[in-house]
Amino acid sequence: MTNYQYLIIGGGMTAAAAVDGIREVDSTAKIGLISAELDAPYDRPPLSKALWKGKTLDTIWRKTENKGVKVHLGRVVKEIVPAQKRVVDDKGDIFTYQKLLLATGGKPRLLPFGEDQIIYFRSLADYRRLRALTETGRRFAVIGGGFIGSEIAAALALNGKEVVMIFPGKDIGDRVFPHALAQFVSNFYKQKGVEVLAGEKTTGLKTLGNQCVLNTSTNRKIVVDGVVAGVGIEPNVELAQTIGLKVENGIVVDEFMRTSEPDIYAAGDVAAFYNPALGRRIRVEHEDNANSMGRLAGRNMAGKSEPYDHLPSFYSDLFELGYEAVGELDSRLETFADWKRPNEEGVIYYLQSGRVRGVLLWNVWEQVEAARQLIAEPGPFTAEDLKGRLPAKTSNPKPDA
């Protein structure tokens, strides 16, 4: 039996940030981290961005080993016994804790075919597998037109690969971008040499030697050297459910990241938290939330009582296009586009009942905090009120990660 004052289940960015938060408050207590991955904690965004643009693997590590943490890799937690503050992993090892953090993240949604042939791009292992395929492969299929799909398609094309994107929507990013912008992005990708098969579903996959043959809903047969899927994730709530924690689109936490069980906290992709600016409970699957929520969870586990009222932002690279965004981005909302240059530089506001719910900063930088403040304001706002409200502050290049 191994005893820890703080025990973290999960080995991603949230877990690494929680270690930092604990150490800001408690510099000596024993911290344990149990991760199903074989790799120590690392930053995820570079897997679909910077590593394809020349950054090296040594830039992604979170260096938890320098912070007095015992990291148990390749372990899956099978049981939590809150009454005894005890955790058991798949090797039968037992750990005890005073405070426990569930930073279990999410697992990719799987397609009903393809089994081992499809790379569900999420982990460093997935990156290594895809990178190895690109050493010899020439043509790749990307299933999904959302956040991960659009990034991976761009990354592969930038590395000289033939890419075909397959997704059921009308355009790339059409769940997030207003129709005109989504249409522009699809055409932009086509100009970059990406074959965009919108309005199509992938219905099956067969292997042909070292290649894969994808069947689509319009009876196409697409032969490729590798298949990547980015069709969303499901939060890993199974452990939480086994001990009766409140679960509702993630593990429900209060403003201090505490679950319904005393001394058990949750943070990151798996946590559903109330956001004051939006006035509702949300779950966010992006880097900013992982880092900020994980850090504050660690601080609160170590004795602080600091509420999490942060509205997380996110960002993406699409060839030479890029954006930062904050709040609720849903193309079904009313939108107002304040363009400096149509589809190339400007701000899109997402509104509901005269209130700003989200802001998309399209090739506009250093305005995330101003966007957060705007979302927190009650309004009501008209298009005229918003015109010129968030101009670009600088001409700095987009962030790279």
C-alpha positions as CSV (number, residue, x, y, z in Angstrom):
1,M,0.0,0.0,0.0
2,T,1.3,3.4,-1.0
3,N,0.1,6.5,1.0
4,Y,-0.3,9.9,-0.6
5,Q,-1.6,13.1,0.8
6,Y,-2.7,14.1,-2.8
7,L,-3.6,11.5,-5.4
8,I,-4.4,12.3,-9.0
9,I,-6.1,9.9,-11.4
10,G,-5.2,11.0,-15.0
11,G,-1.9,11.9,-16.7
12,G,-2.9,14.8,-19.0
13,M,-2.5,18.6,-18.9
14,T,-5.1,18.9,-16.1
15,A,-3.2,16.5,-13.9
16,A,0.1,18.3,-14.5
17,A,-1.5,21.7,-13.8
18,A,-2.9,20.3,-10.5
19,V,0.5,19.3,-9.4
20,D,1.7,22.9,-10.0
21,G,-1.3,24.2,-8.0
22,I,-0.6,21.8,-5.1
23,R,3.0,22.8,-5.0
24,E,2.2,26.5,-5.0
25,V,0.5,25.9,-1.6
26,D,2.2,22.8,-0.2
27,S,5.8,22.3,-1.2
28,T,6.5,19.0,0.7
29,A,3.5,16.7,0.8
30,K,3.5,13.4,-1.1
31,I,1.8,13.5,-4.5
32,G,0.9,10.5,-6.5
33,L,-0.3,10.4,-10.1
34,I,-1.8,7.4,-11.8
35,S,-2.0,7.5,-15.6
36,A,-3.2,4.9,-18.2
37,E,-0.7,6.4,-20.7
38,L,2.8,5.1,-21.0
39,D,4.2,8.7,-21.4
40,A,4.7,11.2,-18.7
41,P,2.4,14.3,-18.8
42,Y,2.7,16.4,-21.9
43,D,1.0,19.3,-23.8
44,R,-1.6,18.0,-26.2
45,P,-2.1,21.0,-28.6
46,P,1.3,20.5,-30.3
47,L,0.3,17.0,-31.4
48,S,-2.0,18.6,-34.1
49,K,-0.1,21.9,-34.5
50,A,3.5,22.7,-33.8
51,L,5.0,19.2,-34.1
52,W,4.0,19.2,-37.7
53,K,5.7,22.6,-38.2
54,G,9.2,21.6,-37.0
55,K,8.9,21.8,-33.3
56,T,10.6,18.8,-31.6
57,L,9.1,16.3,-29.0
58,D,11.3,17.6,-26.2
59,T,9.3,20.8,-26.2
60,I,6.0,19.2,-25.1
61,W,6.8,17.6,-21.7
62,R,5.3,19.1,-18.5
63,K,8.4,18.0,-16.4
64,T,6.3,16.7,-13.5
65,E,9.3,14.6,-12.5
66,N,11.0,17.8,-11.2
67,K,8.1,18.5,-8.8
68,G,8.4,15.7,-6.3
69,V,5.6,13.6,-7.8
70,K,5.5,9.8,-8.0
71,V,4.1,9.0,-11.4
72,H,2.6,5.5,-12.0
73,L,2.4,5.0,-15.8
74,G,0.5,2.4,-17.7
75,R,-2.0,1.9,-14.8
76,V,-5.8,1.8,-15.0
77,V,-7.7,2.5,-11.8
78,K,-10.3,-0.2,-11.2
79,E,-11.8,0.8,-7.9
80,I,-12.2,3.8,-5.5
81,V,-13.4,3.2,-2.0
82,P,-14.2,6.7,-0.6
83,A,-15.0,5.5,2.9
84,Q,-11.5,4.1,3.2
85,K,-9.9,6.7,0.9
86,R,-8.4,3.9,-1.1
87,V,-7.7,3.3,-4.8
88,V,-6.9,0.0,-6.5
89,D,-5.3,-0.2,-9.9
90,D,-5.4,-3.0,-12.6
91,K,-2.2,-4.5,-11.2
92,G,-3.8,-4.9,-7.8
93,D,-1.7,-2.1,-6.2
94,I,-3.4,-0.1,-3.5
95,F,-3.0,3.6,-2.9
96,T,-4.5,5.7,-0.1
97,Y,-5.2,9.5,-0.2
98,Q,-6.3,12.4,1.8
99,K,-7.5,14.4,-1.2
100,L,-8.3,12.8,-4.6
101,L,-8.5,14.4,-8.0
102,L,-10.3,12.8,-11.0
103,A,-8.6,14.2,-14.1
104,T,-9.7,11.3,-16.3
105,G,-10.3,13.3,-19.4
106,G,-12.3,11.7,-22.2
107,K,-12.1,8.9,-24.7
108,P,-12.7,9.3,-28.5
109,R,-16.0,8.3,-29.9
110,L,-15.5,5.2,-32.0
111,L,-16.9,4.4,-35.4
112,P,-18.6,1.0,-35.8
113,F,-15.9,-0.3,-38.1
114,G,-12.2,0.0,-38.8
115,E,-11.1,-1.4,-35.4
116,D,-7.3,-1.0,-35.3
117,Q,-7.0,0.6,-38.7
118,I,-8.3,4.0,-37.7
119,I,-6.2,6.4,-35.6
120,Y,-8.5,8.3,-33.2
121,F,-6.2,11.2,-32.8
122,R,-5.9,12.2,-29.2
123,S,-2.6,11.0,-27.6
124,L,1.1,11.1,-28.1
125,A,0.9,7.5,-29.1
126,D,-1.6,8.5,-31.8
127,Y,0.8,11.2,-33.0
128,R,3.7,8.7,-33.2
129,R,1.6,6.2,-35.1
130,L,0.4,8.8,-37.7
131,R,3.9,10.3,-38.0
132,A,5.3,6.8,-38.7
133,L,2.7,6.3,-41.4
134,T,3.6,9.6,-43.1
135,E,7.2,8.4,-43.6
136,T,6.0,6.1,-46.4
137,G,2.3,6.9,-46.9
138,R,1.2,9.5,-49.5
139,R,-2.6,9.7,-49.2
140,F,-4.6,10.1,-46.0
141,A,-8.3,10.3,-45.1
142,V,-9.5,12.4,-42.2
143,I,-13.0,11.6,-40.9
144,G,-14.6,14.6,-39.3
145,G,-14.8,18.3,-40.1
146,G,-14.6,19.7,-36.7
147,F,-11.7,21.0,-34.5
148,I,-9.3,18.0,-34.6
149,G,-10.2,17.0,-38.2
150,S,-9.5,20.4,-39.6
151,E,-6.2,20.7,-37.8
152,I,-4.9,17.3,-38.8
153,A,-6.0,17.8,-42.4
154,A,-4.0,21.0,-42.5
155,A,-1.0,19.5,-40.7
156,L,-0.9,16.6,-43.2
157,A,-1.3,18.8,-46.2
158,L,1.4,21.1,-45.0
159,N,3.7,18.1,-44.9
160,G,3.1,17.3,-48.5
161,K,0.4,14.7,-48.2
162,E,-2.7,14.2,-50.2
163,V,-5.6,14.6,-47.9
164,V,-9.3,13.8,-48.3
165,M,-11.7,15.0,-45.6
166,I,-15.0,13.2,-45.1
167,F,-17.8,14.5,-42.9
168,P,-21.6,14.7,-42.9
169,G,-21.9,18.4,-42.4
170,K,-22.2,21.0,-45.2
171,D,-18.8,22.6,-44.6
172,I,-15.7,22.5,-42.4
173,G,-16.5,23.7,-38.9
174,D,-20.1,24.4,-39.7
175,R,-21.3,23.6,-36.2
176,V,-19.1,26.6,-35.0
177,F,-18.6,29.0,-37.8
178,P,-21.4,31.0,-39.4
179,H,-22.4,29.6,-42.8
180,A,-20.5,32.1,-44.9
181,L,-17.3,31.6,-43.0
182,A,-17.6,27.8,-43.0
183,Q,-18.1,27.9,-46.7
184,F,-15.0,30.1,-47.1
185,V,-12.9,27.7,-45.0
186,S,-14.1,24.7,-47.1
187,N,-13.1,26.5,-50.3
188,F,-9.8,27.6,-48.7
189,Y,-8.9,24.0,-47.9
190,K,-9.8,23.0,-51.5
191,Q,-7.4,25.6,-52.7
192,K,-4.7,24.1,-50.5
193,G,-5.2,20.8,-52.3
194,V,-7.4,19.1,-49.7
195,E,-10.3,17.0,-51.2
196,V,-13.4,18.0,-49.2
197,L,-16.2,15.4,-49.3
198,A,-18.9,17.3,-47.3
199,G,-22.3,15.8,-46.7
200,E,-20.9,12.2,-46.8
201,K,-20.7,9.6,-44.2
202,T,-18.1,6.9,-43.9
203,T,-19.9,3.5,-43.9
204,G,-17.1,0.9,-43.8
205,L,-13.5,0.1,-44.1
206,K,-11.5,-2.8,-45.5
207,T,-7.8,-3.4,-45.8
208,L,-6.1,-3.9,-49.1
209,G,-2.5,-4.9,-48.4
210,N,-0.9,-2.0,-46.5
211,Q,-3.7,0.4,-47.6
212,C,-7.3,1.0,-46.4
213,V,-10.4,1.3,-48.6
214,L,-13.1,3.5,-47.2
215,N,-16.7,3.2,-48.3
216,T,-19.0,6.2,-48.2
217,S,-22.7,6.8,-48.1
218,T,-22.6,7.8,-51.8
219,N,-20.8,4.6,-52.8
220,R,-17.4,6.1,-53.2
221,K,-14.4,3.9,-52.5
222,I,-11.4,5.9,-51.2
223,V,-8.0,4.2,-51.1
224,V,-5.6,5.7,-48.6
225,D,-2.4,4.9,-46.7
226,G,-3.9,5.9,-43.4
227,V,-7.1,7.0,-41.7
228,V,-7.5,9.5,-38.9
229,A,-10.8,10.2,-37.1
230,G,-11.7,13.2,-35.1
231,V,-15.4,12.8,-34.2
232,G,-15.5,14.0,-30.6
233,I,-14.9,12.5,-27.2
234,E,-17.0,11.2,-24.3
235,P,-16.0,12.2,-20.8
236,N,-14.5,9.3,-18.8
237,V,-17.1,9.2,-16.0
238,E,-17.3,5.5,-15.4
239,L,-15.1,5.6,-12.2
240,A,-17.2,8.5,-10.9
241,Q,-20.4,6.5,-11.5
242,T,-19.2,3.4,-9.7
243,I,-18.9,5.5,-6.4
244,G,-22.2,7.4,-7.0
245,L,-20.8,10.8,-7.8
246,K,-23.3,13.2,-9.5
247,V,-22.8,12.9,-13.3
248,E,-24.5,15.1,-15.8
249,N,-22.5,15.5,-19.1
250,G,-19.4,15.1,-17.0
251,I,-18.7,14.9,-13.3
252,V,-20.6,17.7,-11.6
253,V,-18.4,19.9,-9.4
254,D,-19.0,23.0,-7.3
255,E,-17.1,26.3,-7.7
256,F,-14.2,24.9,-5.8
257,M,-14.0,21.7,-8.1
258,R,-15.4,19.5,-5.3
259,T,-17.6,16.6,-6.4
260,S,-20.6,15.3,-4.4
261,E,-18.1,13.2,-2.4
262,P,-16.1,14.9,0.3
263,D,-12.3,15.1,-0.5
264,I,-12.8,14.1,-4.1
265,Y,-12.3,16.8,-6.8
266,A,-12.6,16.7,-10.6
267,A,-11.2,19.0,-13.3
268,G,-10.5,19.3,-17.0
269,D,-12.4,17.6,-19.9
270,V,-14.3,15.4,-17.5
271,A,-15.7,18.1,-15.2
272,A,-19.0,19.9,-15.6
273,F,-18.9,23.3,-13.8
274,Y,-21.1,26.4,-13.5
275,N,-19.8,29.4,-15.3
276,P,-21.1,32.8,-14.0
277,A,-20.6,34.7,-17.3
278,L,-22.7,32.2,-19.3
279,G,-25.1,31.6,-16.4
280,R,-25.1,27.8,-16.9
281,R,-23.1,24.6,-16.3
282,I,-20.6,23.8,-19.0
283,R,-17.9,21.2,-19.8
284,V,-14.9,22.4,-21.8
285,E,-12.4,20.2,-23.8
286,H,-9.6,22.7,-24.4
287,E,-6.1,23.6,-23.1
288,D,-6.9,26.8,-21.3
289,N,-9.6,25.0,-19.2
290,A,-7.2,22.1,-18.5
291,N,-4.5,24.3,-17.2
292,S,-6.5,26.9,-15.3
293,M,-9.0,24.5,-13.8
294,G,-6.4,21.9,-13.0
295,R,-4.2,24.4,-11.2
296,L,-7.0,25.8,-9.1
297,A,-8.2,22.3,-8.2
298,G,-4.7,21.6,-7.0
299,R,-4.6,24.8,-4.9
300,N,-8.0,24.0,-3.4
301,M,-7.0,20.4,-2.6
302,A,-4.1,21.9,-0.7
303,G,-6.3,24.0,1.5
304,K,-7.3,27.1,-0.5
305,S,-11.0,28.0,-1.3
306,E,-10.7,29.8,-4.6
307,P,-13.8,29.7,-6.9
308,Y,-13.4,28.8,-10.5
309,D,-15.2,31.6,-12.4
310,H,-12.9,31.5,-15.4
311,L,-14.4,31.4,-18.9
312,P,-11.9,29.3,-20.9
313,S,-10.7,30.2,-24.3
314,F,-9.4,28.0,-27.2
315,Y,-7.5,28.5,-30.4
316,S,-6.7,26.7,-33.7
317,D,-4.4,26.8,-36.7
318,L,-5.8,26.2,-40.2
319,F,-2.9,26.6,-42.5
320,E,-2.0,30.3,-42.3
321,L,-5.4,31.1,-40.9
322,G,-5.8,31.1,-37.1
323,Y,-8.3,32.1,-34.5
324,E,-8.8,32.5,-30.7
325,A,-12.3,32.1,-29.3
326,V,-14.1,32.3,-26.0
327,G,-17.6,31.5,-24.8
328,E,-20.4,29.7,-26.6
329,L,-19.7,29.3,-30.3
330,D,-22.7,27.7,-31.9
331,S,-23.6,28.5,-35.6
332,R,-27.3,28.2,-34.7
333,L,-27.1,31.4,-32.6
334,E,-27.5,34.8,-34.1
335,T,-24.2,36.1,-35.3
336,F,-22.8,39.5,-36.2
337,A,-19.5,39.6,-38.2
338,D,-17.4,42.7,-37.8
339,W,-14.9,42.2,-40.6
340,K,-11.8,44.3,-41.3
341,R,-11.2,42.1,-44.3
342,P,-14.0,39.7,-45.1
343,N,-13.2,36.1,-44.0
344,E,-9.6,37.1,-43.4
345,E,-9.5,39.3,-40.3
346,G,-12.3,40.3,-38.0
347,V,-14.5,39.5,-35.0
348,I,-17.7,37.4,-35.0
349,Y,-20.1,37.8,-32.1
350,Y,-22.6,35.1,-31.1
351,L,-25.7,36.5,-29.5
352,Q,-28.8,35.3,-27.8
353,S,-31.6,37.7,-26.7
354,G,-29.3,40.7,-27.2
355,R,-26.5,39.2,-25.0
356,V,-23.1,38.2,-26.3
357,R,-22.6,34.4,-25.6
358,G,-19.4,33.9,-27.6
359,V,-16.7,35.7,-29.5
360,L,-14.6,34.3,-32.4
361,L,-11.4,36.3,-33.0
362,W,-10.5,35.4,-36.6
363,N,-6.9,36.3,-37.2
364,V,-7.3,38.8,-34.4
365,W,-5.0,38.5,-31.4
366,E,-4.7,39.8,-27.8
367,Q,-8.4,40.4,-27.4
368,V,-9.5,37.3,-25.4
369,E,-9.7,39.0,-22.1
370,A,-11.7,41.9,-23.6
371,A,-14.0,39.3,-25.1
372,R,-14.5,37.6,-21.7
373,Q,-15.5,41.0,-20.2
374,L,-18.0,41.6,-23.0
375,I,-19.6,38.2,-22.5
376,A,-20.0,38.9,-18.8
377,E,-21.9,42.2,-19.5
378,P,-25.7,41.8,-19.5
379,G,-26.4,43.9,-22.6
380,P,-28.5,44.1,-24.6
381,F,-26.3,44.7,-27.5
382,T,-27.1,45.6,-31.1
383,A,-24.8,45.1,-34.1
384,E,-24.1,48.8,-34.1
385,D,-23.0,48.5,-30.4
386,L,-20.5,45.8,-31.3
387,K,-19.0,47.3,-34.5
388,G,-15.4,48.1,-33.7
389,R,-15.7,46.9,-30.1
390,L,-12.8,44.5,-30.3
391,P,-10.2,45.6,-32.9
392,A,-6.9,43.8,-33.2
393,K,-4.4,45.3,-30.8
394,T,-1.3,44.2,-32.6
395,S,-0.1,42.5,-35.8
396,N,1.7,39.8,-33.9
397,P,1.7,36.3,-35.5
398,K,-0.8,33.8,-34.1
399,P,0.2,31.7,-31.1
400,D,2.0,28.4,-32.0
401,A,1.5,25.3,-30.0
